[in-house]
Amino acid sequence: MEMLSSVIYLAFVLVFILLTTLVSGTKICIMELFTLKRLDSYQYVQVEEVRCLFQNLIRSTETPVVIKDHLFTINLNIMSRIVLGRKYM
């Protein structure tokens, strides 16, 4: 019984550490990464990706278009260009 309570205690400690880390990470994202100035500095990425989206839509005028796939791709491209510096799709 004592061993079980030790395991439960350790699990609670690990959950507490994880939640504390997530909250700190969220604060860092909000305070540093998602400031208005930082988002404005990446506007050119958004403009270029929207332009690519429109070009892809124009090229596929003869076939049915699944907008969901295109929106997923544009979001992935914008995030990967901002975070990693290049797009992967």
C-alpha positions as CSV (number, residue, x, y, z in Angstrom):
1,M,0.0,0.0,0.0
2,E,2.9,2.3,0.8
3,M,4.4,1.7,-2.6
4,L,1.1,2.5,-4.4
5,S,0.8,5.8,-2.5
6,S,4.4,6.6,-3.5
7,V,3.7,5.9,-7.2
8,I,0.5,8.1,-7.0
9,Y,2.5,10.9,-5.3
10,L,5.1,10.7,-8.1
11,A,2.4,10.8,-10.7
12,F,0.9,13.9,-9.2
13,V,4.3,15.6,-9.0
14,L,5.0,14.8,-12.7
15,V,1.6,16.1,-13.7
16,F,2.2,19.3,-11.7
17,I,5.6,19.8,-13.4
18,L,4.1,19.2,-16.8
19,L,1.3,21.6,-16.2
20,T,3.6,24.3,-14.8
21,T,5.8,23.9,-17.9
22,L,2.9,24.2,-20.2
23,V,1.6,27.3,-18.5
24,S,5.1,28.8,-18.7
25,G,5.4,27.9,-22.4
26,T,2.0,29.5,-23.0
27,K,3.1,32.7,-21.3
28,I,6.3,32.8,-23.4
29,C,4.3,32.3,-26.6
30,I,1.8,35.0,-25.7
31,M,4.4,37.5,-24.4
32,E,7.1,36.9,-27.0
33,L,6.0,35.0,-30.1
34,F,2.6,36.3,-30.7
35,T,3.1,40.0,-30.2
36,L,1.5,42.3,-32.8
37,K,4.9,43.6,-33.9
38,R,6.2,40.0,-34.4
39,L,3.1,38.9,-36.3
40,D,3.3,42.0,-38.5
41,S,6.9,41.2,-39.3
42,Y,5.8,37.9,-40.9
43,Q,3.0,39.5,-43.0
44,Y,5.1,39.0,-46.2
45,V,5.0,35.2,-45.6
46,Q,1.2,35.3,-45.3
47,V,0.9,37.3,-48.5
48,E,3.2,35.0,-50.5
49,E,1.3,31.9,-49.3
50,V,-2.1,33.4,-50.1
51,R,-0.8,34.2,-53.6
52,C,0.4,30.6,-54.0
53,L,-3.0,29.4,-52.8
54,F,-4.8,31.5,-55.5
55,Q,-2.4,30.3,-58.2
56,N,-3.0,26.7,-57.2
57,L,-6.8,27.3,-57.2
58,I,-6.6,28.9,-60.7
59,R,-4.5,26.0,-62.0
60,S,-7.1,23.5,-60.8
61,T,-10.2,25.1,-62.3
62,E,-11.1,22.1,-64.4
63,T,-11.2,19.7,-61.4
64,P,-13.3,19.8,-58.3
65,V,-11.4,21.5,-55.4
66,V,-11.4,20.5,-51.8
67,I,-10.9,23.7,-50.0
68,K,-10.2,22.0,-46.7
69,D,-7.0,20.5,-48.2
70,H,-5.8,23.8,-49.6
71,L,-6.5,25.6,-46.2
72,F,-4.6,22.9,-44.4
73,T,-1.6,23.3,-46.7
74,I,-1.6,27.1,-46.5
75,N,-1.7,27.0,-42.7
76,L,1.1,24.4,-42.6
77,N,3.2,26.4,-45.0
78,I,2.8,29.6,-43.1
79,M,3.6,28.0,-39.8
80,S,6.6,26.1,-41.1
81,R,8.0,29.2,-42.9
82,I,7.7,31.3,-39.7
83,V,9.0,28.7,-37.3
84,L,11.5,26.7,-39.4
85,G,12.3,29.2,-42.2
86,R,11.1,27.1,-45.1
87,K,8.0,25.3,-46.3
88,Y,7.7,21.6,-46.6
89,M,4.7,21.1,-48.8
